Amino acid sequence: MTGGKVERKRRMPRAERERQMMAVAEEIFADRGYLAASMDDIAELCGVSKPMIYEYFGSKEGLLVACIRQARTELAKATTESVVGSTSAEEALRRGLVAFFEFTDTHRRAWSLMLRSEAAVAGPAAAAEIEAGRQEQVEIDLALFKAFLPDAPHQDLEAAAQIVVGACERLSLWYVNEEDVTAEQAADHLMRALWTGLSSMVGN
């Protein structure tokens, strides 16, 4: 009480509440897996009722989709911003790779949700969101390659973008478990494997 009046607990704005719910859900989904994750536990840790979570996200799968979509957005922002100011295709690719590996290291729970094959068990919406994240990265890489290699055949650039995304995903699984490997070193490993083919399009 203050001055004889009861202090009211601040009501959390909807956007802030959504972020809180997704942060807790991301941790539980990543640590326990989708099937073992409990909506009751998520609600309890958030200090809200389970019906409120359903009101915000519609379903357990809807909550997972929201978490994956947020991770997608943050990864796309990190990789696109990293290449600003690059003066060559090689520099841009390496910057993008470093940003990608830094993201997978600093956002391990979020990244694990984008890799989880069990998203297919969660439902088609979750599986589609994960695939959309991969395709978004392909489009980012394709746009980058087109900007620096405007005369290269579209099909070659599209294939290269698909290869980069697939290779990044696999290497990230190794990278996050290697404590003595930096994001820059992981990027260098991939550059050595990829740049030979891409540099031929530049005329090197």
N, C-alpha and C positions, 0 to 999 in steps of 0.2 A: 504493500500500500504506500501511496505517496500523497500526503496532504488529505488523507481520508478517502482517497479514490483508489479503486482497484485498477492496477495496471493491466491492460489488455495485451495479450500475446500478439505480436505483429503477424498479420496475415501475409503469407508468402505469395508474391505475384505468380501467375500461372506459368510464365516462361521460366522463372527461377525454379518453380516446383518441378516442371518437366525436366530441367537439367539435373536436378537432384535425383529424381527417379531414374533417369537414364544412367547417371554415374553409379548408383548403387546396383542397378540391373546389370550394367556392363561388367562390374566386378564379379557378381554372382554367376552370370552366364559364362564368363571366361574361366572362373575358378572351378565351377562345378559341372559345367556343360548345360545345354539347354534343357534336356530331359530331367535332370536332377534339380534344376533351379526351381525354387518355390516362390510363387507370387505372395504367399503369406509372409515369407521371410523378407522379401523385398519391401512389402508394405510396412512391416514392423520396423525395419532399419530406416525407412524414410519417415516414420512417424505419421503415417496416413492409413486410411482404410483400404482394403483390397478393392472395393467397388470404385474408389477414386482412381486407382491405376487403370481399371477397365474403362472408366469414363474418359480418361486422357488418351489411352492407346488402343482401346477396343478389345484387345486380347493379349495373351502372353506372346504370341507371334508378332503382334503389332508392336509390342515393346521391344522385342529383339530387332525388328526391322528398323525402328527408330534409332536404336543404338548403332546398327550397321550403317545407316544413312549418314549419321553424324560423323562416323569415322571416315566414310567416303569423302565427305565434304572437307574435312580437315586434311586428309591426304592430298586431295586435288589442289587445295590451297597451298600446301607446303611445296609440292612439286612444281606447280606453275610459277610461284613467286621465286623459286630458286634459280630459274633460268633467265630472269630479267637481267639485261645488261650483258649477256653472253655475246661474244663476237664470232664464234665458230660453232659448227655442229658438234665437234668433239668436246668443246668446253661446255656447251649446253647440256649434252648428254651426261657428262660426268657430274655436273652440278645437280642435275635431276636425280641421278642415281644416289648421290650422297644424301640428298634431302629425303629420298625414299627410305634408305636404310636408317637414317636418324629417326624418322617417324616410327618405323617398326620397332626400334629400340626403346624410344621414349613413350610409345603408346602400345605397349605389348598386349594389354588386355583388349584394346580396341582392334588391333591388328589380328589377334587370334580369332575374333568373331568373324572377320572377313575371310578367314581361311577355313573355318570349321565346316567339314563336310556334313556334319549333323544338322546343318541348317536345312537340308532337304527333309529331315525328319520333322523339323519345326513346321514346315509347310512351304508351298510354292512361292509365297510372297518373300520369305526370307532367302530362299535359294535364288530367286530372281534378283533380289537386291545385291547379293554377293556378286553375281555375274555382271550386273550393271556396273558395279564398282570396277571390275576388271576391264569392262569395255570403256569406261570413262578414262582409265589410265591409257588404254590403247589410243583413244582419240587425242589425248593430250600429247602422247609421243608422236602420233602421226602428224599433228599440226606443227609440232616442233621440227620434225624432219622436213616437212614441206617448206617451212620457212627458210631453212638453210640449204635444202637440196631441191630447189624448184624444178630442175630439169630431170630429176630421177623419175622413173616410171612409178605411177601410183601404186601398182600392185607390189612392187619391190618394197616401197616404203611401208605399206600396210602390213606386209609379211614381217618386216623388221620390227614394227611396233608390237605385233603379236608376240614375237620372239622375246623382245625386251621384257614385256610384262610377265610372260611365263617364267623366264629366267630369274627375274627379280623375286617372284613369289617363292620359287624353290630355294634360291640362295638365302633369302631372309630366314628360312627355317633353320639353316645352318648357322647363319650369322648371329642370331640372338642367343645361341647357346655357346658361342665362342667368346669367352670373356676378354681374350687378348687380341681380338680383331676389331678395328675401328670402322666406322661408317665409310671413311675415306678408303681404307684398305679393301673393304667389301666392294666398293665401287670400282676400284682398280682391278680387282679380280674379274669383274664382269666386263670392264672396258677391254681388257686384253682378249677376252673371248669374243666380244661383239664388234669391236671397232675395225678389225681387219676387213670384214665384209662391208660395213657402212662406209669406210674411208674410200673404197673403190668407187662409190657413187660420187664422191667429191672430186675424184681424179687424182688422189694421192697414190 
